[in-house]
Amino acid sequence: MTRLRAAAPDLLCVTVLVLVWAAFFWRLLTPNADQQVSLARGDFSAQFAAFGAYQQARLSAGEIPLWDPYNNGGLPFIADTQAAVFYPPRLLTIALANLAGTGWIYHALELEMVAHVLVYVLLFYALARRLTAEREGSPAAALAAALVAGFGGYTTGYPPLQLALLEAAIWFPAVMLALHEATRRGVHWRWIAAAGWFLGISWMAGHPQTSFFLTGVTVAYGLFRLWTIRARAVHAVAAIALVGGTSVGVVAVTLLPGLEYLMLTSRAGFDYAAKSTGFPVSHLLQIGVPNVVSQWSPLWIGAVGLLLAAFAITRPSRGVWFWFGVLAAGLLFSLGANGPVYPLLYNVVPGLSFFRGQERAAFLVANAAAILVGYGAIQLGTAAPSRRRILAGAGVVAVVAVCALVIEPKSSPQYALFAPMSLAIAVIASICTAGMRRKALGVLIGLAVFELLVVSFSSTNYESRPPEQQINTNPLIGEVQQRIRPEERVDGRRVLGGNWGSYYRIADIHGISPLFLAGPQAIIEEGLPDERAWELFAVRYVYSDWAALPVPSEVIARGEDSIGPVNLHRLTAPRPFAHFVYDVTVVDSDEDARLLLADPTFNPRTTAILHQPPLLSLVMEPREHYASTVTLFEPERIVIDAETPDNAILSLAMVNYPGWRAAVDGQDVPLMRAYGGLSALELPAGKHTVELYYEPIPYRIGVWVSAVTWLILLAGAGVTAFARLRRTR
């Protein structure tokens, strides 16, 4: 009974958090179709739902999805970070969908998103509760912090649509809580390992930039906590090494293939200008008034949140100073080239130059601000009204008022609601805290719930339609499904779009994955005529509003997509997937290959562009031509029957990527780079069986590293649980 009474405040606070979460997401959770909404069509549907369907289909068939031939002309699925192939919650979603008998549905991924928000809110409550455990009013303070973290502008803004970003971000409180527990009384190595495990799970979620920020805060907070307990330097080094080694081991199965892939994508060639984008300075106004400068307000924590964070700063402790420093650093960094911090760190911090869109450092601002809210709530409950409190309240009112006055009213239709509402709540909250002590925090929590839900309910993330209607359906997709052979491709820029090729198992040369191999992308999307891409990638069907294509073709169906009328063209004489070529031009670089391809007099069907001279002697005019036949086409294995009267180059409409191997009649042969991004091999005269198979070495290494790491962690967790059980008995 005593324990239950002691736990009552926590149970009450957790119940409030769950109820607020349910109220916020009730439109996604309700079974009533008339009131149901779904996450808006965009990246959530075209990127994550489409990739998730491919992931579910392959894993449910007992196959590891190493390669995806259905978007971007082919891509290493295991290495695409946002595919999150082995992310444990995604595996759970797939398992539950299969057990429910529904298979992969859009709503399953929505529920995964909703569950992550709940986990984040509860983890943040646990973190804030531990940080303030020694102080009176800790449960209420942790409740305030968790509300601001879970329902502020960041978590309810673009992360739910950018699912990998949300799922990488929610592990922040778990990592910080583990570090705090590890350094409460000396250094506890099991908790250090737990922090590394949580960090590794964040990396597995598939948004490296967010996990990169989290890694930086992990190192900083770990060193700060070790300094506060005066740990020895050797312990500090060992602790950081254990966190880093554990996290790398956990995610190695996808991290190692991902690093290889990243270096070969177009993103590796981005310059400083492309990477240094951040918040315009004007977007800082949304600290005080939400959704009036841009579609989302990731820096906004509400007037109540600002007020409580200000209270924390009026009487700062070591912890307050640390998190205020994280907030300030994140805010300055989020400006990118518009501020002073990013340009200074660009060439100094390892790994920083891989990422663009520095406004995503709002992740640091939002989490640090929510922790300060918890500290401020503690001070509000334990200190009598004072001049400092009055000044802090007046300062917050002034900030909100300035933000509301500077913003141009015509710039946002929501200005008329949010500007006066934010100012009124700031004034009411400041007046209440200036004259109250014990009741003030309860009033502020009520105001915060009202404020956060009103703003969040106006989100553009949702549409009033059932989730199944967010799937891209079009009769013209079915027309292609009925006709296309496995090795044939489509130009799906119209009708298909996004990554829907992976969803429908239609090989599209386009896609919206943020990672695109540099060579193939240059051929498909960067200046060469469309017919060159169609030729090199063996495209058979083209969706286009053109009445006629620049190559022989026929219109076999007509319809519409979201843009307007569209025709389905079938090319009359497309290049086969495997094609014999007897003439060769050797170039030194991909750029030289594209210069040749840009020449309208050059015929890529009769002349192969290779990056190394062939060893076989070729005749420019063979005695006769024979065709090759694809007898098996699977994502990681292709078999071709080929016969040629003379030595030939077998040109393949397959991207050139490490890990693909070739065998002719059972004997391994090298694959050559062709046309600035595709593959070819030499084939002597005669009849042969050619086998292509994908066996990436980084994945094989990563499997062993991750398997050993997970086994060690599971064994350690089992030993710890058994020891505690024995002590309890």
N, C-alpha and C positions, 0 to 999 in steps of 0.2 A: 504493500500500500504506500509506503514511504517513497519507493522508487517511482511508482506511478504518479504520485503527487509532484515529485520533482520534475518528472518529464512532461507534466501537463502543459506548461507554457510552450515547450517545443512542439508538442502535438497540435496545440492550437495554431501556432504560427505556420506549421507545415500544412494544416488543413486550409488555412487562409490562402496560402500559395497555390495549392491544388485547385481551390475554388476559383481564384482569379484566372489561373491558367485555363480551366474549363470554360469560364465565361468568355475569355478572349478567343478561344478556338471553337466555340460551340457551333459556329456555322460550318466548320469543316467536319465536326464530329457528329452532328445531328443526322439521324437516319431519314428525317423528313425531307423529301426531295424538293418540296416547295420552298424551303428555307435554306437549303444546302448551297454552299459556295465551294469553289475549288481554286487552287493556286493558278494564277494567270498563265496563259500560254506564253512561252518564251524560253529562256534557258532551262527552267525547271522541267518543262516538257520536252523540248527539242534536244536538250543535251543530256540531262540526268535520267529522265524517264526512258528515253530511247536507249541509252547505254545500259541502263538497269535491266531492260528487257533482254538485251543480248547476253548480259552477265548471267541473268537468271536461267535463260534457256541452256547455256553451255554448262553451268554448274549443276543444274538439275539433271542433265544428261551424263553427269560424271566426268565432264571434260573441263580442263583448265583453259580459260579463254586467253591464250597467249597472243593471238593475232586476230584482228578484225578486218576482213576484206571488204567491208560494206560502206566505209566512208573514207574520204581523202585518198581514194585510190588504193587504200590499204594502210593500216597503222598497227603498231605493236600495242595491243589493248592492255596487256599487263603493265606496260610502261607509261601509259597515259594516266597521270596522277588522278584526274577527276573520275576515272572509271572506278577507283577504290575497290579493286577486285577482291581483296581479302580483308576489307574493313569489317571487323566483327559485327557491329550493328547491322550492316547491310546483309551479311550472311544470315543474321537472325531474321531480318525482314523477308528474305527469300524463303527461308525454311518455314516461317509462319504462313506465308502466302501459299506455299505448296501444301502444307498441312490443312489449310482452310479449303483447299480445292479450287481456289480462284485463279491460281497461277499469277503471273505478273500483271497487276493492274495499277493504274495511275494512283488510285487512292492508297495503295500500300505504301508508296513512296511519300505521300502526304502524311500518313500516320507516322512514318519514320521521322519526318521533320518535326512533327508535333511532339513526339516522344523525346526528341533531343532537347527541345526547349524545356520540357518538364525536368529532365535530368539536369540540365544546366541550372535551372532555378533552385532545385533542391541541393545541388552541389554548392552553389554559391551561398545558400543559407548555412550549410555546414561550415564553409570557409569563414564567413563573417561571424558565425557563432563562436568558432574557435579563436579568432583574432580578438574577440571582445569578451571571452569567457570569464575573465577575472573581474568584470565590471557589472554593476547593477544595471538591469534593463537590457542585458545582452540579447535575449530572444527577440524583443521588439526591434532592437537595432539591426539584428541580422535579417529580420523580416523586411525592414525598410531597404536594406542593401540588396536583397534578393529581388524585391519588386522592381527596383530601378534597373538592375542588371538584366532581368528577364523580359521587361516590357518597355524599356527605354527605346530611344530612336535607333540604336544599332541593331539589337536583336530582332526588332520588328520591322526593320527596313529591308535592305536588299539581301541580307544573308539567307532568309528562307527560300528565296528564288535561286540564289547561288548556293545550292545545297552543300557542296563540298566546303565552302567557306564557313557556313554555320556549324557543320559537323566537326571541322577542325578547331573552331573557336570554343566550343562548349567544354572542352577539357581543361581550360584555364583554371577554374577553381579547384579541380581535382589535383592538378600538378602543384599549385600553391599550398593546398591543404597538406599534401604529402610532405612537402619541404618543411612546412611549419611543424608537423608532427615529428619529423626526423631530427629537429633541432630544439625541441622543448627542454630536454634534460640530457645534454650531451649529444652525440651523433648516433642515430639509430639507422643502421645500414639497410634494414629491410624497408624502411620508409623511403630512403634514398632510392632504392631500386624501384619502389612503387611509383615514385615521381618519374623515373625514366620510362616505366611502362606506360603511364598515362600520356607522357609526351610522345612516345612512339605511336600510340593509338591516334593521337592528333595527326601525326604525319601520315598515317594510313588512310585518314579520312579524305585526303586528296586535294588540299589547298596549301601547297608548300609555303606560300607567302605568309599566311596566317600562322602556320606552324613555325616559320622562321622567326616571326615576332615573338611567339610564345617561347621559343628556345632562348632568345635573348633575355626575356624577363626571367626565365627559369634560372639562368646563370647568375643574373644580377641579384635575384631574391635569395638564391641559395648562398651566395657569398655574403649578402647582408645578414642573413640569419646566422651563418657560421661566425661572422664577426661579432654579432651581439652576444653569443655564448662564449666568445673568446676561444674558438677552436684553433687547434694547431694548424699551421700552414699545410703540413702534409695531409691532414684530414680534409682540408678544403680542396686540395688538388685531387685526392682520392674520391671525394664525393662528386665533384664535377665530372670526373672520368667515369664514375659508375653510372651517373645519370645519362651521360652521352653514350656510353657503350651499350647500356640497356636499351635506350630508345632506338639507336641504330640497328641493334640486333633484332628488335621487334619488327621493324619496318623494312629490313634488308631485302625481303622477298620482292617488294615493289620498288624500293628506293634505288637499288643498283640498276635494274632495267630503266628506271625513270631518268637517272642521271645520264645514261648512255643516249637515251632518246632526246633529252633536252639539248644536248650538245649538237644534235643533227637537225634540229628544227629551225624554222625561220626566227624564232624568238631569240636564239643565240646571237643573231646578227643585229638585234635592236641597238640603236645608238643611245647616247645619253638623253637626247631630247625625247625619245619615245618612252624612256623609263622614268623620267623625272616628273611626270605629271602628278599633280596633287590637288588638294582643295584650293580653289581661288580664295583669296583672303575674305571676300564677301560672304563665303559660306560659314565663316565663324559666327555670323549673326544667328545661325540656327542653334547656337548654344542656348539662346534665350527664347526664341520663337520657332516652333517646328514647321517643316513642310512649306515654307514660304519662299525659299530661294531655289530649292531643287526638289525633285520628286521625293527624296528621302532625307532624313536628318540624323545621320549616324552619330553626331556629336551631342545630340539632345538627351538630357537626362531629366528634364522637367524642372519647373520652378522650385518644387519641394526638394528635389534632388540637389539642385544648386545651393539651396539654403542649408541643407544638412552638411554638404561638403564644405561650405564656408565655415560652419561651426567647427568642423574638425580642424581647420587651418588656424582658427583663433587660439587654440591651445594645443599646438602640435606635439606629438610624441615622436619617437624614432620611426615607428611604423607609419605615422602620418606623413612625415617628411619623405620617407622612401616612396610611398605611393603618390604623393604629390609630385615628386620628381619624375615618376613614370608617366603620370598624366601630362606634365608639361613637355617632356621629351616626345611623347606620342603626338601631342598637338602640333608641336613645331615640325616634327618629321612628316606629319600628314600633309603639310603644305607643299612637299616636294620642292621643286625648283623655285616656288613662290616664297620659300622661307630660307633661313640660313643653315639649317642643320643637315638636310639631305645632301647639298653640294659638298659639304665638308666631309661627310662620311662615305660618299659614293665609292671612292677609291681606297678606303681604309678598312671598312668592315667586310670580311670575307663572305661571299655569297650574295651581298646586297645588290650587285649589278645584274643578277638574274631576273629581278622582279620589276614590273612596271606598276603604275597605279598606286602611288604612295598614300593616297587618301585612305587606303585600307588599314593604315596605322590607327584609324579610329577605333579599332579593336582594343588597342592599349588604353586609349582615352576612356572608353566606356567602362572597361573593367576596373581601372584604377579609380575612376570617379565613383563607381558603386561601392568600392571598399571604403573610400573616404566618407560616403554617406553613412555607412555603418559606424565608423568612428565618430562622426558628428552627432549621430543619434544618441550614442552613449553619453557624450558631453551634455547634450540637451537634457537627458534624464537625470544627470547627477549634479549639475551645477545650477545654482539659482540664477534667475534673470540678471543680466549684467550689462554694462555699457558695451562690452565686446559683442554680446549677442545682438544688441540693438543695432550696432554699427554693421554687423554682418548682414542682418536682415535688410537694412537700408541699402547696403551695397548690392545685394541681389536684386532688390526692386529696381535700383538704378540701372543695373545691367540689362534686365528684361525690358525696362522702359526704353533705353537707348536702342536696343535691338529692334523693338517694335516701331520706333519713330524713324530709324534710318532706313528700314525696308520700305520700298516703294509699294503702296497699297495695291496698285494695279498689277503688280508682278505676280500675284497669286490669288486665285479665287478663295483660298482658305484663310487669307489674311484677316478678313472681317471676323472670323471665328477665333482663330488661334492667338492673334495678337492681344486682344482685350482679355481673353480667357487666361493666358499666361500671366499677364500683368495683374489681373484680379487675384489669382491664386497666390502669386508672390506677395502681394500686399496682405491678404488674409493670413497667410502662413507667418509672415513677419510679425504682424500684430499679435497673433496667438502666442508665438514663442516669446515675445517681449514681455508678456504678462503672466504666462503660465510656466509650470515646471513639470509636474507629473503627468498632467493631461495633455501637454503639448504634443508629445510624440504620437499619441493615439489620434489626435486631430490631424497631424501631418500625414500619418499613414493613410487615413481616410481620404484626405485631399490628393495624395499621390496616386491611390488606386483610381480615383475619379479622373484625374488628369491623364494618367498613362493610358487608360482604356479609351477615353474620348479620342485622343490623338491616334492611338493605334487602330481603332475601328475605322478611321478614315483612310487606312492604307489602300494603295492601289494594287496590292499584291493579290487580290482576290477578285474573282468574277462570279456572277450569279448564274452558274451553270453546273450541272453534275460533272464530276471528275472525268467520267468516260468521254465526255465531249471535248476534252482538252487533247485527246489523241488526234493526230493528223490523219484524217480519213478523206479519201478522194477516189471516185470511181476510176480515175486515170491510173492510180497506183495498182488497182486490181488488173487493169489491162496489161500492165507490164508483168505483174506476177504470173499471169497465165502464159506468157510467151517467152520470158527470158530464160536463157541457159545459165547455169551457175557461174561460168567463167566470163559471161558478158557483163558489160557495165552500162550505166545510164548517166546522162547529165541531168542531175536532179535539182539544179538551182531553183527551178520552178517546181511547183506541186509537192515534191518531197521536202526539200529544204532541211535545215538543221542536221541532226544525226539520225533522221528517220530511216535512212538506208539500213542502219543496224537493227532497227526495230522490225522492219519488214523483210530483212535478208535480201535486199536489192543492192547490188554493188554500185554505189554512187561515187563519182569522182570528187564531189564536194562534201563539206561538213563544217561544223562550227566548233569542233574541239579547239581549245586555245593553242594546242600544239599541232603543228603541221610540218612534215618533213620539208626542208628548204627546197630541195631540188624539185620534187613533184609539185609543190605549191607554186614555184616559179613557172612551171609549164602550164598549170591549170588556171591560175588566177592572176598572173602578173604580166600581162601585155602580149603574149602570143595569141594568135588567132584561135578561136574556139576549135576550129577543125583540126589544128595540130594536137590539142589535148585529146580530142575524140579519136584521132588516129593512133596515138601512142598508147592510150589506155584501153583500146579495144572497145570503145563505146558503140553500142548498137541502137540505143533509144535515147531520144533527146526531148525533154519538155521545153517548149519555147512558144512565145507568141508570134514568132516569125511564120509567115505563110509558106516560105520555102527556105531550106538551109543552103549554105554554100557548097554542100557536097550532095551527091545523088541520094535521094531519100523519098519517102512517101509519108503522108499523113494518114495514120491508121485510126485515130480517135481525136475527138475534140471535147473540151470541157472548160472548167474555170477553176482557179485557185483564189487565194485571198487577194491577189493583185488584180486579176481580171481574166479575160479569155486566154486560153492556152491550147496549143496543139501538141499531140504526141507524134513525133516523127520516128520512123524506123529507117535507119541507114540501109541503103541497098547493098553496098559492098563494103562492110566494115572490116577492118583489119582483125584477123583472128588473135586470140590470146597468145598463142605461140606461132611465130611466123619466121619462115626461112628468108635470110638475106645473104646475098653473095658478094656484095660490094661494101667496102668499109672506108670510113673517114675517121682518122684518129685525132683527138683534140686533147688539150692539156687541162681543161677546166670545164666546170658546168657553164660558166659564162660563155666560153667559146662554143659549146654545144648549142646554147640558146641563140647565139648569133646565127648559126647555120639554120636552126629551125625557123628563125624569123625571115629567112630568105624564101620568098614565094616560089623560086625556081627549084628549091631543094626538095627531093622526094624521099621522105623517111621510110617509105615502104620498100624501096629498092636499095637504099644505102643506109647501113647502120653507122651511127656515131658512137664510137668506142673511146674509152679513156686509156686504153693500152692496146698495142698492136696484137693481133691474133697470132698464135703459133702455127696454126694450120694454113697451108696455101689455099687461096680461094680463086675461083674462076668467076669473072664478072658475068658471063653468060652461061649458065648451067645447061646441060643437055636437055633437061626437062624439069618441070616443077612438080613437087609432091606436097601434099598438105599434111599438117600435123593434127592430131586429134587429142583433145583433153578427155581422158577416160575417167578421171577422178578429180574432183575439185572440192577440197575441204579447207577450212581456215588455215590449218598448219601443215597440210599435205596436198600436193598436186601431182598427178601422174599424167604423162603425155606419151602417146605413141607417135614416133616421128620417123619418117623415111625420106632420105634425100639422095639423089644420084651422084652428088659431088659434095665435097667438104662445104660446110655452111656455118653461118652464125644463126643460132636460134634466138631470135629476139623475143623477149617476154614482156607482156603488158603487166609487169609486176614491179613495184618499187624496189629499189636497191637498198637493202638494209642489213646490218650485221645480224647474224643468227640464221639467215636463210642459207641452206646448203643445197647442193645439187649432186645427183648421181646419174651416170649414164650406164645402163646395163649393170647396175650394182657397184660401179666404180666411182668414187668421189671425183668431181671435177670442179674447178673454180668458177664462180659466178663473176662476170665482168660488169662494170658500170657502163651504162649506155644512155645516150640521149640526155645526159645531165641529170639523171635521177632514176632510171629504170635499170632492168637487169637483162643480161644476155649470156649465152654460153657457146662455146665452140662444139660443133658436132661433126664428126667425120662421116664420109659417105657410107650409106647403108641404112639398115633398119634398126631402130633403137627404142628402148624404153627409158624415158627421162623422168626422174623423180625429184621433186622439190619438197623440202621439209624445213620447218622452222624449229630450231633448237637453240635458243639464246643462252649464251654462257653466263651473263650476269644474273639471269633468273635462276639457273642451276646453282650458282654460288649462293645467291640470296636465300634459296630454299633451305640449304643446309645451315646457314648462319641463323636464320629466323627459327628453324626447327630446334636447334640447340638452345637458343635464347629462351624460347617459350617453354621448353622442357625444364630448364633450370628454374625459371620463374614459377612454374606450376609446382615443381618439387619443393621450392622454398615456401610457397604459400601453404602447401600441404603439411610440411613440417611445423610451420608456425601455428596452423589451426589445430594440429594434433597436440602440440605442447600446451596451448591454451585450454583445450578440452580436458587434459589431464590435470591442469592446475585447478580448473573449475570443479572437477570431481573431488 
